Amino acid sequence: MAAAAISMASTTSTARSRNDAASEELLVAVAEGDQPAFAVLYDRVVPQGLGVALRVLRDRALAEEVSQEVMVEVWRKADRFDPERGTASGWITTLAHRRAVDRVRSEQASRDRDDRVSRRDEPRAFDAVADEVQVNLDHWQVRRALSTLTERQREAIELAYFGGHTYRDVARVLDIPEGTAKSRLRDGLLRLREALEDLV
């Protein structure tokens, strides 16, 4: 039983290595402007990129838009892929994740802007203005505190607390072990608290 499991894991690992090697060859061809190679690469990697975008955005239409944008970026920037730094599918998945996180931020900024415009013409009491000043100060402090985190900590915290993901989701999206996701969140929150205390 154990031997069968080891054999299956080895076969899966070998198949994944071949798949990664084939994707890298396609990416090299795409960097040289090979359109048929791009079509093959597209069919091979879009489902994975779409899955990553969907986990971050939780909206199929937005995730499909993001995966299309990612493939346009792959076509334009294929020459920037460095096999020394990872696999082709890993590079494309990272592009998809970053673009999806950017879209979450953009959508939130758009909603915030719409809210501000809709509230602009409403007469406000002094207390409401004072509250808004305090909220703006709090937001400024949080942004300052977030800037003290490492990129990995900030990415995990943004997914968990701004994207509403569990630590298991964070682990899946970032393609890291759950224990690593927990550590990044814990360490990031401790550092965030220290930074906020320094700002008060």
LONU-653519 format. One line per field, with one value per atom (N, C-alpha, C): atom name; x, z, y. Coordinates in pm, 1 decimal. Atoms other than C-alpha are relative to their C-alpha. Last residue first. Layout:
// LONU-653519
site [CA_...] .
x [X_...] .
z [Z_...] .
y [Y_...] .
***
This chain:
// LONU-653519
site [N_CA_C_N_CA_C_N_CA_C_N_CA_C_N_CA_C_N_CA_C_N_CA_C_N_CA_C_N_CA_C_N_CA_C_N_CA_C_N_CA_C_N_CA_C_N_CA_C_N_CA_C_N_CA_C_N_CA_C_N_CA_C_N_CA_C_N_CA_C_N_CA_C_N_CA_C_N_CA_C_N_CA_C_N_CA_C_N_CA_C_N_CA_C_N_CA_C_N_CA_C_N_CA_C_N_CA_C_N_CA_C_N_CA_C_N_CA_C_N_CA_C_N_CA_C_N_CA_C_N_CA_C_N_CA_C_N_CA_C_N_CA_C_N_CA_C_N_CA_C_N_CA_C_N_CA_C_N_CA_C_N_CA_C_N_CA_C_N_CA_C_N_CA_C_N_CA_C_N_CA_C_N_CA_C_N_CA_C_N_CA_C_N_CA_C_N_CA_C_N_CA_C_N_CA_C_N_CA_C_N_CA_C_N_CA_C_N_CA_C_N_CA_C_N_CA_C_N_CA_C_N_CA_C_N_CA_C_N_CA_C_N_CA_C_N_CA_C_N_CA_C_N_CA_C_N_CA_C_N_CA_C_N_CA_C_N_CA_C_N_CA_C_N_CA_C_N_CA_C_N_CA_C_N_CA_C_N_CA_C_N_CA_C_N_CA_C_N_CA_C_N_CA_C_N_CA_C_N_CA_C_N_CA_C_N_CA_C_N_CA_C_N_CA_C_N_CA_C_N_CA_C_N_CA_C_N_CA_C_N_CA_C_N_CA_C_N_CA_C_N_CA_C_N_CA_C_N_CA_C_N_CA_C_N_CA_C_N_CA_C_N_CA_C_N_CA_C_N_CA_C_N_CA_C_N_CA_C_N_CA_C_N_CA_C_N_CA_C_N_CA_C_N_CA_C_N_CA_C_N_CA_C_N_CA_C_N_CA_C_N_CA_C_N_CA_C_N_CA_C_N_CA_C_N_CA_C_N_CA_C_N_CA_C_N_CA_C_N_CA_C_N_CA_C_N_CA_C_N_CA_C_N_CA_C_N_CA_C_N_CA_C_N_CA_C_N_CA_C_N_CA_C_N_CA_C_N_CA_C_N_CA_C_N_CA_C_N_CA_C_N_CA_C_N_CA_C_N_CA_C_N_CA_C_N_CA_C_N_CA_C_N_CA_C_N_CA_C_N_CA_C_N_CA_C_N_CA_C_N_CA_C_N_CA_C_N_CA_C_N_CA_C_N_CA_C_N_CA_C_N_CA_C_N_CA_C_N_CA_C_N_CA_C_N_CA_C_N_CA_C_N_CA_C_N_CA_C_N_CA_C_N_CA_C_N_CA_C_N_CA_C_N_CA_C_N_CA_C_N_CA_C_N_CA_C_N_CA_C_N_CA_C_N_CA_C_N_CA_C_N_CA_C_N_CA_C_N_CA_C_N_CA_C_N_CA_C_N_CA_C_N_CA_C_N_CA_C_N_CA_C_N_CA_C_N_CA_C_N_CA_C_N_CA_C_N_CA_C_N_CA_C_N_CA_C_N_CA_C_N_CA_C_N_CA_C_N_CA_C] .
x [97.1_-36.4_72.3_60.7_197.9_-93.3_-101.6_426.9_-59.6_-28.5_125.8_102.8_112.7_19.0_21.4_-8.5_363.9_-111.8_-112.6_363.6_8.3_38.4_16.2_111.1_98.4_118.9_-40.8_-77.3_429.7_-91.7_-81.4_217.4_76.5_89.6_-38.2_76.7_43.0_232.3_-88.2_-113.7_390.2_-37.5_-29.8_54.1_111.5_108.9_-51.9_30.4_-5.3_284.8_-107.9_-116.0_294.6_6.6_29.6_-58.4_112.8_101.2_21.9_-33.6_-70.3_342.2_-97.6_-79.7_148.0_74.5_89.1_-107.0_76.5_61.2_170.6_-86.5_-93.0_221.5_-68.4_-68.0_57.2_110.3_-143.2_-29.1_85.0_-23.0_-394.7_148.6_25.9_-406.8_33.7_-101.8_-236.1_-18.8_-125.0_-454.9_110.0_10.8_-765.2_131.0_-11.1_-652.1_-9.0_-143.6_-587.1_21.1_-50.7_-947.3_149.1_-38.6_-1018.0_41.7_92.3_-1217.0_32.5_64.2_-1028.7_-95.6_69.3_-942.8_-73.7_82.2_-857.1_-71.9_81.5_-725.4_-97.5_90.8_-602.5_-95.5_99.0_-460.5_-99.9_96.2_-294.3_-106.5_83.0_-126.4_-108.2_82.3_1.0_-95.5_105.3_126.7_-97.3_93.4_318.7_-118.2_72.3_475.5_-101.1_98.2_567.6_-83.4_-64.5_732.2_-108.1_-3.6_542.2_83.4_-115.6_627.0_13.2_-122.3_399.9_124.4_-12.7_102.8_130.2_-40.3_160.3_18.9_-139.6_150.6_51.4_-83.4_-167.7_147.7_-6.5_-321.7_86.7_-86.9_-230.9_14.3_-137.6_-377.5_97.1_-40.7_-697.5_145.5_-18.8_-724.4_48.8_-125.3_-671.6_30.7_-109.4_-940.6_135.9_-10.2_-1175.7_114.8_-60.4_-1103.4_18.9_-140.9_-1169.7_71.2_-67.7_-1492.1_149.1_-14.9_-1605.3_76.9_-104.0_-1537.0_25.3_-127.7_-1739.5_115.3_-28.5_-2027.6_133.4_-46.8_-2016.0_37.6_-139.2_-2037.9_56.8_-17.0_-2358.5_148.4_-54.2_-2363.2_15.7_-43.5_-2574.3_46.3_83.7_-2576.7_50.4_101.3_-2417.8_-91.4_-56.8_-2094.8_-104.5_15.2_-2255.4_38.8_141.2_-2321.1_-22.9_77.0_-1977.4_-145.4_-34.7_-1802.4_-82.7_59.8_-1988.5_27.5_144.2_-1900.4_-70.6_17.1_-1532.6_-148.7_-23.5_-1538.4_-23.3_116.2_-1697.5_14.1_112.5_-1430.9_-125.5_-21.8_-1151.8_-116.2_28.3_-1293.0_15.7_145.5_-1307.5_-37.4_62.4_-949.3_-151.3_-27.0_-821.4_-70.9_74.5_-989.7_17.4_139.7_-856.4_-87.3_13.6_-501.4_-145.1_-6.1_-541.2_-12.7_127.5_-653.8_-4.5_99.6_-356.9_-136.6_-25.5_-115.3_-106.3_29.8_-268.5_17.3_145.5_-277.1_-37.3_56.9_85.9_-150.9_-33.9_184.3_-54.7_91.0_-1.1_25.2_129.8_186.4_-102.8_-11.9_523.6_-137.0_-10.4_430.6_6.4_134.8_312.8_-0.3_85.0_642.8_-139.8_58.1_841.9_-84.8_120.8_1064.1_-50.6_78.2_1343.0_-128.9_-80.0_1608.7_-82.2_15.9_1345.4_82.3_-132.3_1338.7_-14.3_2.6_1033.0_142.4_-44.1_1091.0_-0.1_-146.5_1080.9_53.5_-54.4_718.3_151.8_-116.9_627.3_63.7_-87.2_381.2_131.6_-40.8_219.8_101.7_-93.3_217.5_51.8_-128.1_59.3_105.6_-53.5_-215.6_137.1_-53.8_-257.5_51.5_-125.9_-289.2_60.8_-102.8_-552.7_136.9_-27.3_-757.9_111.5_-80.4_-723.6_31.6_-137.8_-835.3_85.2_-65.7_-1145.0_147.1_-25.5_-1233.5_68.3_-113.2_-1191.4_34.2_-123.3_-1416.2_122.4_-17.8_-1691.0_129.3_-49.5_-1645.2_27.8_95.2_-1670.6_51.1_130.4_-1501.3_-110.0_108.5_-1214.3_-139.2_-22.0_-922.5_-125.0_-13.4_-1030.6_18.2_133.0_-1156.0_5.6_74.9_-822.1_-136.7_-62.7_-634.1_-79.3_27.6_-875.5_56.4_139.5_-859.8_-36.1_5.8_-480.4_-140.1_-67.2_-499.3_-4.3_81.9_-759.9_62.5_114.0_-562.7_-84.7_-12.9_-237.2_-121.6_-62.5_-255.3_-9.5_88.0_-503.2_53.5_125.6_-301.2_-91.6_-26.3_27.9_-127.7_-14.5_-105.8_21.0_132.0_-232.4_5.1_81.8_95.4_-137.6_-48.1_293.7_-81.5_52.0_77.5_44.8_142.2_154.0_-58.3_62.7_535.9_-146.8_112.6_655.1_-73.7_-50.3_1003.9_-112.9_-87.6_889.0_57.3_88.4_608.9_82.7_47.9_871.5_-89.7_-116.6_1041.8_-41.7_-19.4_700.0_119.1_102.4_628.1_20.3_-36.0_956.5_-98.5_-115.9_875.2_44.1_49.6_528.6_114.3_69.2_682.8_-50.7_-102.9_928.1_-64.0_-69.3_645.5_105.2_95.5_437.4_64.9_7.3_734.5_-91.0_-128.6_796.3_-0.5_-0.1_424.1_129.2_91.9_423.9_-0.9_-66.5_733.3_-86.1_-109.5_573.8_70.4_61.2_251.4_107.3_54.3_448.8_-60.2_-114.1_652.7_-46.3_-54.3_337.6_115.0_95.7_178.2_51.5_-8.4_488.8_-92.0_-127.4_503.5_13.7_15.9_132.4_125.6_88.7_180.6_-16.9_-79.4_481.7_-82.7_-90.4_277.5_80.6_83.4_0.0_87.0] .
z [-90.5_1895.2_86.9_64.3_1603.0_93.7_17.9_1803.5_-56.6_-133.3_1919.3_-8.5_-37.0_1555.4_136.8_81.6_1460.7_35.3_-49.0_1748.5_-74.2_-128.7_1652.4_56.7_24.9_1290.2_130.3_46.8_1389.5_-24.6_-112.8_1596.0_-39.4_-93.7_1313.9_121.0_58.1_1057.2_94.9_-8.5_1278.4_-54.2_-140.4_1328.7_12.6_-56.1_964.0_144.4_61.6_832.3_57.8_-53.4_1083.2_-56.7_-138.9_998.4_57.2_6.8_624.0_140.1_42.8_688.4_-6.3_-113.8_887.4_-32.8_-92.5_605.6_119.8_-101.2_358.9_96.8_-110.1_72.0_99.2_27.7_-269.6_102.9_6.5_-206.8_-28.4_96.1_-293.6_-18.4_136.5_-118.1_-103.2_34.4_202.3_-143.9_21.3_212.6_-42.7_131.5_167.6_-33.8_98.6_462.5_-142.1_17.5_667.9_-99.0_-116.5_600.0_-21.2_15.7_336.8_132.9_-69.2_386.9_-10.5_97.6_119.8_63.3_97.0_346.5_-103.1_-67.3_656.9_-95.6_-111.9_522.8_49.7_43.5_175.9_113.0_89.9_297.5_-47.2_-80.6_592.1_-88.9_-75.9_369.6_78.7_95.7_121.7_72.9_44.6_402.7_-94.4_-111.0_563.3_-44.1_-21.6_230.5_112.5_108.4_140.6_22.3_119.2_479.9_-105.8_12.4_718.8_-119.9_-74.8_798.6_-12.3_77.6_519.8_73.6_101.1_695.1_-78.4_-68.3_995.5_-100.0_-44.1_776.8_64.5_121.6_605.9_35.3_44.6_947.7_-125.1_-91.0_1079.1_-44.1_26.0_774.5_86.4_128.0_807.2_-31.4_-21.8_1177.2_-127.9_-75.4_1093.7_25.2_94.9_825.8_68.0_88.1_1077.7_-98.9_-77.2_1333.5_-85.5_-19.7_1079.0_74.5_128.0_979.0_10.0_18.1_1341.6_-127.4_-94.2_1388.5_-14.1_55.2_1074.4_89.7_117.9_1196.4_-61.0_-45.4_1540.2_-117.1_-43.9_1381.1_40.7_-132.1_1203.5_35.6_-107.2_834.2_129.0_-111.1_550.1_116.5_-119.2_268.3_108.0_-4.0_-55.7_122.4_4.3_-21.7_21.1_-130.1_94.1_-2.6_-40.2_-254.7_132.8_87.4_-375.7_45.3_-34.0_-77.4_-82.2_-129.9_-125.0_37.9_21.1_-494.8_129.3_70.8_-410.6_-22.5_-96.6_-150.9_-63.6_-89.9_-403.4_101.3_77.2_-661.4_86.8_15.2_-406.6_-75.7_-129.3_-315.1_-8.4_-20.7_-680.5_131.3_91.1_-734.1_19.5_-49.5_-425.6_-84.8_-126.3_-529.5_53.5_36.9_-884.2_124.1_47.6_-752.4_-34.7_-120.9_-557.7_-38.2_-70.2_-880.3_126.6_72.4_-1072.2_68.1_-20.7_-808.9_-68.0_-138.8_-804.1_23.3_-18.4_-1182.3_141.2_72.2_-1218.1_23.7_-78.7_-945.9_-66.5_-115.3_-1130.2_87.8_51.3_-1450.7_114.0_39.0_-1275.0_-43.4_-122.9_-1101.3_-29.2_-57.3_-1432.0_129.8_84.5_-1593.3_60.2_118.2_-1306.1_-78.5_-18.3_-1065.6_-130.9_-114.7_-1017.3_20.7_-122.3_-1237.9_124.4_-53.1_-1511.5_125.9_-36.5_-1551.4_61.5_-81.3_-1735.6_21.6_-136.7_-1858.6_90.0_-3.8_-2226.6_139.5_-8.0_-2181.4_10.5_-89.7_-2108.2_12.7_10.1_-2383.7_76.0_140.7_-2435.3_-11.8_32.6_-2059.7_-142.1_-63.2_-1997.8_-29.5_81.8_-2249.2_54.6_121.4_-2065.7_-98.6_-32.0_-1734.4_-126.2_-13.0_-1874.2_26.8_135.6_-1988.2_2.6_66.0_-1641.7_-144.5_-50.6_-1481.8_-72.1_51.6_-1700.1_39.8_142.5_-1621.5_-64.2_8.2_-1247.9_-146.4_-27.5_-1273.6_-14.1_109.7_-1441.3_18.7_121.6_-1197.7_-112.0_101.1_-879.3_-134.3_-29.3_-566.5_-91.8_32.2_-629.4_37.1_-57.4_-460.8_-16.4_-145.3_-515.4_65.6_-56.0_-865.4_151.3_1.8_-962.3_65.5_-98.1_-854.7_9.2_-134.3_-1040.6_108.9_-30.1_-1353.1_140.3_-30.0_-1350.9_37.4_-128.4_-1326.1_40.3_-110.7_-1601.1_137.8_-36.7_-1822.5_112.4_-128.4_-1807.1_41.8_-108.1_-2070.1_134.3_-38.2_-2314.8_122.2_-48.6_-2319.1_50.8_-137.8_-2356.9_65.1_-78.1_-2669.1_148.3_-4.4_-2815.5_85.0_-97.1_-2721.8_14.0_-133.0_-2902.9_108.4_-28.9_-3212.7_138.4_-33.5_-3182.4_23.5_59.4_-3168.9_44.4_83.5_-3091.5_-66.9_135.3_-2964.5_-97.2_-10.4_-2602.3_-136.1_-4.8_-2694.9_6.4_137.1_-2793.8_-6.2_75.4_-2453.8_-144.4_-40.4_-2287.0_-72.7_67.4_-2483.0_30.2_142.6_-2368.8_-78.7_12.5_-2008.7_-145.9_-11.2_-2037.0_-14.9_126.1_-2164.1_1.9_103.6_-1872.3_-133.6_-22.7_-1624.5_-108.2_34.2_-1772.6_14.3_147.5_-1762.4_-45.9_48.3_-1396.1_-152.4_-24.6_-1314.9_-53.3_97.5_-1482.2_15.8_130.8_-1281.9_-106.3_-1.2_-955.8_-135.0_4.5_-1031.9_-7.4_134.8_-1113.1_-16.9_89.7_-791.8_-143.0_-25.4_-584.9_-94.3_56.8_-746.4_17.3_146.1_-678.0_-66.3_38.0_-316.7_-151.1_-22.4_-271.4_-42.0_106.2_-430.0_12.3_123.4_-205.4_-114.6_-7.8_100.3_-127.3_0.0_0.0_0.0] .
y [-66.0_5657.0_101.0_-116.0_5580.1_76.0_-104.1_5350.1_128.0_-54.4_5146.2_112.8_-86.2_5106.7_62.2_-122.4_4975.6_96.8_-80.2_4727.0_133.0_-56.3_4604.9_89.3_-105.2_4564.0_66.0_-115.1_4367.0_120.5_-48.8_4130.2_125.8_-68.6_4106.2_53.9_-127.4_4028.0_78.2_-92.4_3763.1_137.6_-28.4_3589.9_103.5_-80.4_3619.5_39.0_-133.9_3504.6_90.4_-73.8_3218.3_140.6_-39.3_3102.8_84.4_-105.8_3106.8_49.9_-122.0_2910.6_116.5_-47.5_2651.0_128.4_-70.3_2624.0_55.5_86.6_2536.8_81.5_25.7_2785.8_-94.3_125.9_2825.3_-27.2_-30.3_3192.1_-124.6_-108.0_3133.4_27.5_47.5_2795.2_107.0_100.5_2915.9_-47.5_-73.9_3227.9_-96.5_-65.5_3012.1_71.2_108.6_2794.0_55.9_27.0_3109.5_-113.8_73.1_3207.7_-25.2_139.9_3474.7_-62.0_87.7_3796.0_-147.7_88.2_3992.1_-99.6_-85.0_4285.7_-84.3_-100.3_4082.9_95.0_46.7_3752.8_106.7_106.3_3851.9_-39.7_-59.4_4183.7_-105.3_-76.0_4009.0_63.3_93.7_3748.6_74.0_72.4_4010.1_-94.9_-92.2_4235.3_-71.1_-19.6_3947.7_85.8_126.2_3847.4_12.9_17.3_4208.2_-125.9_54.3_4255.7_-18.2_145.2_4477.6_-42.1_51.4_4841.5_-152.4_-20.8_4973.2_-50.5_105.4_4814.8_13.8_122.1_5046.0_-114.5_-17.1_5357.0_-127.8_3.4_5234.6_14.8_139.3_5155.6_-11.2_74.8_5501.3_-145.8_-42.8_5674.1_-79.6_59.2_5470.9_34.7_143.6_5564.6_-68.2_12.5_5933.3_-147.3_-27.5_5912.2_-12.7_117.4_5745.6_18.7_109.1_6019.6_-124.8_-35.8_6296.1_-113.0_25.3_6120.7_32.5_144.5_6103.9_-31.5_43.0_6476.3_-150.5_-48.0_6552.8_-45.7_83.0_6334.1_40.1_131.5_6499.2_-89.2_-12.0_6845.8_-135.8_-61.2_6748.7_3.2_83.6_6674.9_79.2_-85.4_6807.6_-87.7_9.9_6549.4_96.1_-106.0_6667.5_-6.5_-135.7_6471.4_109.2_-66.4_6145.9_147.7_2.4_6006.3_70.6_-89.9_6119.1_5.2_-138.9_5959.8_99.0_-32.6_5631.8_145.4_-17.4_5624.0_38.3_-126.7_5679.9_29.0_-107.7_5401.8_136.3_-4.4_5165.5_112.9_-50.6_5252.6_10.9_-144.2_5209.1_63.4_-61.5_4866.9_152.0_6.2_4762.0_67.4_-94.4_4882.4_4.8_-135.8_4701.6_104.9_-13.5_4377.0_141.6_-23.4_4427.3_14.6_-137.8_4470.7_31.9_-83.4_4144.0_147.5_17.0_3973.5_85.3_-78.2_4118.3_-10.7_-143.7_3994.1_85.7_-36.3_3646.0_149.8_4.4_3613.5_43.8_-114.2_3725.4_7.3_-119.6_3477.9_125.4_-0.1_3200.8_121.9_-44.6_3291.7_5.4_-141.0_3270.5_54.0_-78.9_2944.9_148.3_-5.8_2795.5_80.3_-84.5_2890.9_12.2_63.3_2744.2_98.8_79.8_2932.7_-56.8_-46.1_3188.2_-78.1_16.2_3027.8_33.5_136.8_2985.8_-25.6_50.6_3367.7_-139.1_122.4_3498.9_-50.2_-30.4_3855.3_-123.5_-5.8_3752.6_30.8_137.2_3646.2_0.6_3.2_4008.9_-137.7_-117.9_4103.0_-15.3_-20.0_3762.5_113.9_108.5_3693.4_16.6_-34.2_4035.6_-106.2_-110.0_3955.6_40.6_61.1_3623.6_104.9_68.9_3807.4_-59.9_-104.4_4043.2_-62.4_-49.0_3742.7_105.9_103.4_3583.0_39.7_-1.4_3911.5_-103.7_-121.2_3936.8_1.7_24.6_3573.6_120.3_93.4_3641.2_-29.2_-76.0_3948.0_-89.3_-95.7_3742.9_80.4_65.9_3452.1_99.2_-46.3_3659.5_-50.5_61.4_3527.1_51.3_-93.1_3771.4_-51.2_-133.2_3591.2_86.7_12.7_3230.7_136.8_25.5_3318.8_-13.0_-125.9_3474.6_-16.8_-90.4_3160.5_130.4_52.2_2932.2_90.3_-32.0_3149.1_-46.7_-143.5_3127.2_43.6_-20.7_2746.5_147.3_52.7_2718.3_23.4_-84.6_2961.1_-59.8_-70.1_2761.8_83.0_74.6_2485.5_72.6_111.1_2637.9_-74.1_-56.9_2961.5_-111.5_-41.4_2775.0_52.9_123.8_2601.3_34.4_64.8_2930.7_-127.4_-73.6_3104.0_-64.9_41.1_2835.5_69.4_134.8_2896.4_-51.0_-1.3_3271.9_-140.2_118.6_3243.6_-9.1_-39.5_3598.8_-114.8_-26.2_3509.5_33.4_-116.8_3542.8_38.7_-117.2_3301.2_128.1_-21.6_3042.2_123.0_-48.1_3078.2_30.2_-139.2_3046.6_62.2_-81.2_2728.0_148.5_-3.6_2577.3_85.3_-89.1_2674.3_11.7_-137.8_2518.9_99.9_-32.0_2193.4_143.8_-14.0_2187.4_38.0_-127.2_2253.7_24.4_-104.9_1967.9_137.5_-4.0_1734.6_113.1_-51.9_1823.7_10.5_-143.6_1777.2_62.9_-60.3_1433.9_151.6_5.5_1335.2_66.8_-97.1_1454.1_5.0_-133.9_1265.3_107.2_-15.6_946.9_139.0_-16.5_984.1_23.6_-134.2_1039.4_28.8_-96.2_731.4_142.8_9.1_518.9_102.2_-63.0_638.0_2.0_-144.0_554.6_74.7_-50.0_211.8_150.8_-2.0_142.3_55.1_-115.1_242.4_12.2_-120.2_0.0_125.5] .
***
